């Protein structure tokens, strides 16, 4: 059985996201394995 990308933990919806920064456009893609692909145009922020 395939593992879902989302589950409920009580009243909280938990999403397993595969994020892609610096993409050409913002988009919510298809499910890849047990992760939902999400692309954003913004660059990643490194905090120390």
C-alpha distance matrix in Angstrom:
0.0 3.8 6.5 9.2 12.7 14.5 14.7 17.8 19.9 22.5 24.4 23.1 20.5 19.1 18.2 17.0 19.6 20.4 24.2 26.7 30.3 33.3 31.6 33.8 32.6 30.6 27.4 23.9 21.7 18.3 15.0 14.7 11.5 11.2 14.9 17.2 20.1 23.5 26.9 30.2 33.7 35.0 35.6 34.0 36.4 37.1 38.4 40.2
3.8 0.0 3.8 6.3 9.4 11.7 12.8 16.2 18.6 21.5 23.0 21.2 18.3 16.5 15.1 13.7 16.0 16.7 20.5 22.9 26.6 29.6 27.8 30.0 28.9 26.9 23.7 20.3 18.1 14.7 11.3 11.0 7.9 7.5 11.2 13.5 16.3 19.8 23.1 26.4 29.9 31.2 31.8 30.4 32.8 33.7 35.2 37.1
6.5 3.8 0.0 3.8 6.7 8.8 9.7 13.2 15.2 18.4 19.9 18.0 15.2 13.1 12.0 10.6 13.3 14.6 18.3 21.2 24.7 27.9 26.5 29.1 27.8 25.5 22.5 19.1 17.5 14.6 10.9 10.8 7.8 5.6 9.1 11.8 15.0 18.1 21.6 24.6 28.2 29.1 29.7 27.9 30.1 30.9 32.1 34.0
9.2 6.3 3.8 0.0 3.8 5.4 7.1 10.7 13.4 16.4 17.3 15.3 12.1 10.5 9.1 8.6 11.3 13.3 16.7 19.7 23.1 26.3 24.8 27.1 25.5 22.9 19.9 16.3 15.1 12.5 9.0 10.2 8.3 5.4 7.8 9.4 13.0 15.7 19.4 22.3 26.1 27.0 28.0 26.4 28.6 29.7 30.9 33.1
12.7 9.4 6.7 3.8 0.0 3.8 7.0 10.6 13.1 16.3 16.6 13.9 10.5 8.3 5.9 5.1 7.6 9.9 13.1 16.3 19.5 22.8 21.4 24.0 22.2 19.5 16.8 13.3 12.5 10.6 7.4 8.8 8.0 4.6 4.9 6.2 9.9 12.3 16.0 18.7 22.5 23.3 24.3 22.7 24.9 26.2 27.4 29.7
14.5 11.7 8.8 5.4 3.8 0.0 3.8 7.0 9.9 12.8 12.9 10.4 6.9 5.5 4.5 6.2 9.1 12.3 14.9 18.3 21.1 24.5 23.3 25.8 23.6 20.5 17.9 14.4 14.5 13.1 10.4 12.4 11.8 8.3 8.3 8.6 12.3 13.8 17.6 19.8 23.7 24.1 25.4 23.8 25.5 26.9 27.7 30.0
14.7 12.8 9.7 7.1 7.0 3.8 0.0 3.8 6.5 9.5 10.4 8.4 5.9 5.3 6.8 8.8 12.1 15.4 18.0 21.6 24.2 27.7 26.8 29.3 27.2 23.9 21.5 18.0 18.3 16.8 14.0 15.8 14.6 10.9 11.6 12.3 16.0 17.4 21.1 23.1 26.9 27.1 28.2 26.3 27.6 28.8 29.1 31.2
17.8 16.2 13.2 10.7 10.6 7.0 3.8 0.0 3.8 5.9 6.8 5.7 4.6 6.0 8.9 11.6 14.8 18.3 20.5 24.2 26.4 29.9 29.2 31.7 29.3 25.8 23.6 20.2 21.0 19.9 17.4 19.4 18.3 14.7 15.0 15.4 19.0 19.8 23.5 25.0 28.7 28.7 30.0 28.0 28.9 30.1 30.0 32.0
19.9 18.6 15.2 13.4 13.1 9.9 6.5 3.8 0.0 3.8 6.1 5.2 6.4 7.0 10.6 13.0 16.3 19.8 21.8 25.6 27.5 31.2 30.9 33.6 31.3 27.9 26.0 22.8 23.8 22.8 20.2 21.8 20.5 16.7 17.0 17.8 21.2 21.8 25.3 26.6 30.2 29.7 30.7 28.3 28.8 29.6 29.1 30.7
22.5 21.5 18.4 16.4 16.3 12.8 9.5 5.9 3.8 0.0 3.8 5.5 8.0 9.9 13.6 16.4 19.4 23.1 24.8 28.6 30.3 33.9 33.6 36.2 33.6 30.1 28.3 25.1 26.4 25.5 23.2 25.0 23.9 20.2 20.4 20.9 24.2 24.6 28.0 29.0 32.6 32.0 33.2 30.9 31.2 32.1 31.3 33.0
24.4 23.0 19.9 17.3 16.6 12.9 10.4 6.8 6.1 3.8 0.0 3.8 6.7 9.7 13.1 16.4 18.9 22.7 24.0 27.6 29.1 32.5 32.1 34.5 31.7 28.0 26.5 23.5 25.2 24.8 22.9 25.1 24.6 20.9 20.6 20.3 23.5 23.3 26.6 27.3 30.8 30.2 31.7 29.7 29.9 31.2 30.5 32.4
23.1 21.2 18.0 15.3 13.9 10.4 8.4 5.7 5.2 5.5 3.8 0.0 3.8 6.3 9.7 13.0 15.4 19.1 20.3 24.0 25.4 28.9 28.6 31.2 28.6 24.9 23.4 20.5 22.3 22.1 20.2 22.2 21.8 18.1 17.4 17.2 20.2 19.9 23.1 23.9 27.3 26.7 28.1 26.0 26.3 27.6 27.0 29.0
20.5 18.3 15.2 12.1 10.5 6.9 5.9 4.6 6.4 8.0 6.7 3.8 0.0 3.8 6.5 10.1 12.4 16.2 17.6 21.2 23.0 26.5 25.8 28.3 25.7 22.1 20.3 17.1 18.6 18.3 16.4 18.7 18.5 14.9 14.1 13.6 16.7 16.7 20.2 21.3 24.9 24.7 26.2 24.4 25.2 26.7 26.7 29.0
19.1 16.5 13.1 10.5 8.3 5.5 5.3 6.0 7.0 9.9 9.7 6.3 3.8 0.0 3.8 6.8 9.5 13.2 14.9 18.7 20.7 24.3 23.9 26.6 24.4 21.0 19.3 16.2 17.4 16.9 14.7 16.3 15.9 12.2 11.3 11.5 14.6 14.9 18.3 19.6 23.3 23.0 24.1 22.0 22.9 24.1 24.3 26.4
18.2 15.1 12.0 9.1 5.9 4.5 6.8 8.9 10.6 13.6 13.1 9.7 6.5 3.8 0.0 3.8 6.0 9.7 11.6 15.3 17.6 21.1 20.4 23.1 21.0 17.8 15.8 12.7 13.6 13.3 11.2 12.9 13.0 9.7 8.0 7.7 10.7 11.3 14.8 16.5 20.3 20.3 21.5 19.7 21.2 22.6 23.4 25.8
17.0 13.7 10.6 8.6 5.1 6.2 8.8 11.6 13.0 16.4 16.4 13.0 10.1 6.8 3.8 0.0 3.8 6.9 9.6 13.2 16.0 19.6 19.0 22.0 20.5 17.6 15.7 12.8 12.9 12.4 9.8 10.4 10.3 7.1 5.1 6.3 9.0 10.3 13.7 15.8 19.5 19.6 20.3 18.3 20.1 21.3 22.3 24.6
19.6 16.0 13.3 11.3 7.6 9.1 12.1 14.8 16.3 19.4 18.9 15.4 12.4 9.5 6.0 3.8 0.0 3.8 5.9 9.6 12.3 15.8 15.2 18.2 16.8 14.1 12.4 10.0 10.4 10.7 9.1 9.6 10.8 8.7 5.2 4.9 6.1 6.8 10.0 12.1 15.8 16.1 16.8 15.1 17.4 18.9 20.4 23.1
20.4 16.7 14.6 13.3 9.9 12.3 15.4 18.3 19.8 23.1 22.7 19.1 16.2 13.2 9.7 6.9 3.8 0.0 3.8 6.8 10.1 13.5 12.8 16.0 15.3 13.3 11.9 10.2 9.8 10.3 9.1 8.4 10.1 9.3 5.7 5.8 4.8 6.1 8.4 11.0 14.3 14.9 15.1 13.7 16.5 17.9 20.0 22.6
24.2 20.5 18.3 16.7 13.1 14.9 18.0 20.5 21.8 24.8 24.0 20.3 17.6 14.9 11.6 9.6 5.9 3.8 0.0 3.8 6.5 10.0 9.8 13.2 12.6 10.6 10.2 9.5 10.2 12.0 11.8 11.5 13.7 13.0 9.3 8.3 6.1 5.0 5.8 7.6 10.8 11.1 11.4 10.3 13.2 15.1 17.5 20.5
26.7 22.9 21.2 19.7 16.3 18.3 21.6 24.2 25.6 28.6 27.6 24.0 21.2 18.7 15.3 13.2 9.6 6.8 3.8 0.0 3.8 6.8 6.5 10.1 10.3 9.4 9.7 10.3 10.6 12.9 13.6 12.9 15.6 15.7 12.1 10.9 7.7 6.3 4.6 6.2 8.4 9.4 9.4 9.2 12.8 14.9 17.9 20.9
30.3 26.6 24.7 23.1 19.5 21.1 24.2 26.4 27.5 30.3 29.1 25.4 23.0 20.7 17.6 16.0 12.3 10.1 6.5 3.8 0.0 3.8 5.5 9.2 9.7 9.1 10.8 12.4 13.5 16.2 17.1 16.7 19.3 19.3 15.6 14.2 11.1 8.8 6.1 5.1 6.0 5.9 5.6 6.1 9.8 12.4 15.5 18.8
33.3 29.6 27.9 26.3 22.8 24.5 27.7 29.9 31.2 33.9 32.5 28.9 26.5 24.3 21.1 19.6 15.8 13.5 10.0 6.8 3.8 0.0 3.8 6.7 8.3 9.2 11.6 14.1 15.1 18.1 19.6 19.2 22.1 22.4 18.8 17.2 13.8 11.4 7.9 6.3 4.6 5.5 5.1 7.6 11.2 13.8 17.2 20.5
31.6 27.8 26.5 24.8 21.4 23.3 26.8 29.2 30.9 33.6 32.1 28.6 25.8 23.9 20.4 19.0 15.2 12.8 9.8 6.5 5.5 3.8 0.0 3.8 5.4 6.9 8.8 11.5 12.1 15.3 17.3 17.1 20.4 21.0 17.5 15.4 11.8 9.6 5.8 5.5 4.7 7.6 8.6 10.9 14.5 17.3 20.5 23.9
33.8 30.0 29.1 27.1 24.0 25.8 29.3 31.7 33.6 36.2 34.5 31.2 28.3 26.6 23.1 22.0 18.2 16.0 13.2 10.1 9.2 6.7 3.8 0.0 3.8 7.2 9.2 12.6 13.2 16.5 19.1 19.2 22.8 23.7 20.2 17.8 14.2 12.0 8.3 7.8 6.0 9.5 11.1 14.0 17.4 20.4 23.6 27.0
32.6 28.9 27.8 25.5 22.2 23.6 27.2 29.3 31.3 33.6 31.7 28.6 25.7 24.4 21.0 20.5 16.8 15.3 12.6 10.3 9.7 8.3 5.4 3.8 0.0 3.8 6.2 9.9 11.3 14.9 17.7 18.5 22.1 22.6 19.1 16.1 12.9 10.2 7.0 6.3 5.5 9.2 11.9 14.5 17.7 21.0 23.9 27.5
30.6 26.9 25.5 22.9 19.5 20.5 23.9 25.8 27.9 30.1 28.0 24.9 22.1 21.0 17.8 17.6 14.1 13.3 10.6 9.4 9.1 9.2 6.9 7.2 3.8 0.0 3.8 7.2 9.6 13.4 15.9 17.2 20.6 20.5 16.9 13.7 10.9 7.7 5.2 4.3 5.7 8.6 11.7 13.7 16.6 20.0 22.5 26.2
27.4 23.7 22.5 19.9 16.8 17.9 21.5 23.6 26.0 28.3 26.5 23.4 20.3 19.3 15.8 15.7 12.4 11.9 10.2 9.7 10.8 11.6 8.8 9.2 6.2 3.8 0.0 3.8 6.0 9.8 12.5 14.2 17.7 17.7 14.4 10.9 8.4 5.8 5.1 6.6 9.0 11.8 14.6 16.0 19.0 22.2 24.6 28.2
23.9 20.3 19.1 16.3 13.3 14.4 18.0 20.2 22.8 25.1 23.5 20.5 17.1 16.2 12.7 12.8 10.0 10.2 9.5 10.3 12.4 14.1 11.5 12.6 9.9 7.2 3.8 0.0 3.8 7.0 9.4 11.7 15.0 14.6 11.4 7.7 6.2 4.6 6.4 8.8 12.0 14.2 16.7 17.3 20.2 23.1 25.3 28.7
21.7 18.1 17.5 15.1 12.5 14.5 18.3 21.0 23.8 26.4 25.2 22.3 18.6 17.4 13.6 12.9 10.4 9.8 10.2 10.6 13.5 15.1 12.1 13.2 11.3 9.6 6.0 3.8 0.0 3.8 6.8 8.8 12.4 12.8 10.1 6.8 5.0 5.8 7.6 11.0 13.9 16.5 18.4 19.0 22.2 24.7 27.2 30.4
18.3 14.7 14.6 12.5 10.6 13.1 16.8 19.9 22.8 25.5 24.8 22.1 18.3 16.9 13.3 12.4 10.7 10.3 12.0 12.9 16.2 18.1 15.3 16.5 14.9 13.4 9.8 7.0 3.8 0.0 3.8 6.3 9.6 10.4 8.6 6.1 5.9 8.4 10.8 14.4 17.4 19.8 21.5 21.6 24.8 27.0 29.4 32.4
15.0 11.3 10.9 9.0 7.4 10.4 14.0 17.4 20.2 23.2 22.9 20.2 16.4 14.7 11.2 9.8 9.1 9.1 11.8 13.6 17.1 19.6 17.3 19.1 17.7 15.9 12.5 9.4 6.8 3.8 0.0 3.8 6.3 6.7 5.6 4.4 6.1 9.4 12.5 16.0 19.4 21.3 22.5 22.0 25.0 26.8 28.9 31.7
14.7 11.0 10.8 10.2 8.8 12.4 15.8 19.4 21.8 25.0 25.1 22.2 18.7 16.3 12.9 10.4 9.6 8.4 11.5 12.9 16.7 19.2 17.1 19.2 18.5 17.2 14.2 11.7 8.8 6.3 3.8 0.0 3.8 5.9 5.3 6.2 6.7 10.5 13.0 16.7 19.8 21.6 22.2 21.5 24.6 26.0 28.3 30.8
11.5 7.9 7.8 8.3 8.0 11.8 14.6 18.3 20.5 23.9 24.6 21.8 18.5 15.9 13.0 10.3 10.8 10.1 13.7 15.6 19.3 22.1 20.4 22.8 22.1 20.6 17.7 15.0 12.4 9.6 6.3 3.8 0.0 3.8 5.7 8.2 9.8 13.5 16.2 19.8 23.0 24.4 24.8 23.6 26.4 27.4 29.4 31.6
11.2 7.5 5.6 5.4 4.6 8.3 10.9 14.7 16.7 20.2 20.9 18.1 14.9 12.2 9.7 7.1 8.7 9.3 13.0 15.7 19.3 22.4 21.0 23.7 22.6 20.5 17.7 14.6 12.8 10.4 6.7 5.9 3.8 0.0 3.8 7.0 9.7 13.0 16.2 19.4 22.9 23.9 24.4 22.9 25.3 26.3 27.9 30.1
14.9 11.2 9.1 7.8 4.9 8.3 11.6 15.0 17.0 20.4 20.6 17.4 14.1 11.3 8.0 5.1 5.2 5.7 9.3 12.1 15.6 18.8 17.5 20.2 19.1 16.9 14.4 11.4 10.1 8.6 5.6 5.3 5.7 3.8 0.0 3.8 6.3 9.3 12.6 15.6 19.2 20.1 20.7 19.3 21.9 23.2 24.9 27.3
17.2 13.5 11.8 9.4 6.2 8.6 12.3 15.4 17.8 20.9 20.3 17.2 13.6 11.5 7.7 6.3 4.9 5.8 8.3 10.9 14.2 17.2 15.4 17.8 16.1 13.7 10.9 7.7 6.8 6.1 4.4 6.2 8.2 7.0 3.8 0.0 3.8 6.4 10.0 13.1 16.8 18.1 19.3 18.4 21.1 23.0 24.9 27.7
20.1 16.3 15.0 13.0 9.9 12.3 16.0 19.0 21.2 24.2 23.5 20.2 16.7 14.6 10.7 9.0 6.1 4.8 6.1 7.7 11.1 13.8 11.8 14.2 12.9 10.9 8.4 6.2 5.0 5.9 6.1 6.7 9.8 9.7 6.3 3.8 0.0 3.8 6.7 10.2 13.6 15.3 16.5 16.1 19.2 21.3 23.6 26.5
23.5 19.8 18.1 15.7 12.3 13.8 17.4 19.8 21.8 24.6 23.3 19.9 16.7 14.9 11.3 10.3 6.8 6.1 5.0 6.3 8.8 11.4 9.6 12.0 10.2 7.7 5.8 4.6 5.8 8.4 9.4 10.5 13.5 13.0 9.3 6.4 3.8 0.0 3.8 6.8 10.4 11.9 13.6 13.6 16.6 19.1 21.4 24.7
26.9 23.1 21.6 19.4 16.0 17.6 21.1 23.5 25.3 28.0 26.6 23.1 20.2 18.3 14.8 13.7 10.0 8.4 5.8 4.6 6.1 7.9 5.8 8.3 7.0 5.2 5.1 6.4 7.6 10.8 12.5 13.0 16.2 16.2 12.6 10.0 6.7 3.8 0.0 3.8 6.9 9.0 10.8 11.6 15.0 17.8 20.5 23.9
30.2 26.4 24.6 22.3 18.7 19.8 23.1 25.0 26.6 29.0 27.3 23.9 21.3 19.6 16.5 15.8 12.1 11.0 7.6 6.2 5.1 6.3 5.5 7.8 6.3 4.3 6.6 8.8 11.0 14.4 16.0 16.7 19.8 19.4 15.6 13.1 10.2 6.8 3.8 0.0 3.8 5.5 8.1 9.5 12.5 15.8 18.4 22.0
33.7 29.9 28.2 26.1 22.5 23.7 26.9 28.7 30.2 32.6 30.8 27.3 24.9 23.3 20.3 19.5 15.8 14.3 10.8 8.4 6.0 4.6 4.7 6.0 5.5 5.7 9.0 12.0 13.9 17.4 19.4 19.8 23.0 22.9 19.2 16.8 13.6 10.4 6.9 3.8 0.0 3.8 6.6 9.4 12.3 15.7 18.6 22.2
35.0 31.2 29.1 27.0 23.3 24.1 27.1 28.7 29.7 32.0 30.2 26.7 24.7 23.0 20.3 19.6 16.1 14.9 11.1 9.4 5.9 5.5 7.6 9.5 9.2 8.6 11.8 14.2 16.5 19.8 21.3 21.6 24.4 23.9 20.1 18.1 15.3 11.9 9.0 5.5 3.8 0.0 3.8 6.5 8.9 12.4 15.1 18.7
35.6 31.8 29.7 28.0 24.3 25.4 28.2 30.0 30.7 33.2 31.7 28.1 26.2 24.1 21.5 20.3 16.8 15.1 11.4 9.4 5.6 5.1 8.6 11.1 11.9 11.7 14.6 16.7 18.4 21.5 22.5 22.2 24.8 24.4 20.7 19.3 16.5 13.6 10.8 8.1 6.6 3.8 0.0 3.8 6.5 9.6 12.7 16.1
34.0 30.4 27.9 26.4 22.7 23.8 26.3 28.0 28.3 30.9 29.7 26.0 24.4 22.0 19.7 18.3 15.1 13.7 10.3 9.2 6.1 7.6 10.9 14.0 14.5 13.7 16.0 17.3 19.0 21.6 22.0 21.5 23.6 22.9 19.3 18.4 16.1 13.6 11.6 9.5 9.4 6.5 3.8 0.0 3.8 6.5 9.7 13.0
36.4 32.8 30.1 28.6 24.9 25.5 27.6 28.9 28.8 31.2 29.9 26.3 25.2 22.9 21.2 20.1 17.4 16.5 13.2 12.8 9.8 11.2 14.5 17.4 17.7 16.6 19.0 20.2 22.2 24.8 25.0 24.6 26.4 25.3 21.9 21.1 19.2 16.6 15.0 12.5 12.3 8.9 6.5 3.8 0.0 3.8 6.3 9.9
37.1 33.7 30.9 29.7 26.2 26.9 28.8 30.1 29.6 32.1 31.2 27.6 26.7 24.1 22.6 21.3 18.9 17.9 15.1 14.9 12.4 13.8 17.3 20.4 21.0 20.0 22.2 23.1 24.7 27.0 26.8 26.0 27.4 26.3 23.2 23.0 21.3 19.1 17.8 15.8 15.7 12.4 9.6 6.5 3.8 0.0 3.8 6.7
38.4 35.2 32.1 30.9 27.4 27.7 29.1 30.0 29.1 31.3 30.5 27.0 26.7 24.3 23.4 22.3 20.4 20.0 17.5 17.9 15.5 17.2 20.5 23.6 23.9 22.5 24.6 25.3 27.2 29.4 28.9 28.3 29.4 27.9 24.9 24.9 23.6 21.4 20.5 18.4 18.6 15.1 12.7 9.7 6.3 3.8 0.0 3.8
40.2 37.1 34.0 33.1 29.7 30.0 31.2 32.0 30.7 33.0 32.4 29.0 29.0 26.4 25.8 24.6 23.1 22.6 20.5 20.9 18.8 20.5 23.9 27.0 27.5 26.2 28.2 28.7 30.4 32.4 31.7 30.8 31.6 30.1 27.3 27.7 26.5 24.7 23.9 22.0 22.2 18.7 16.1 13.0 9.9 6.7 3.8 0.0
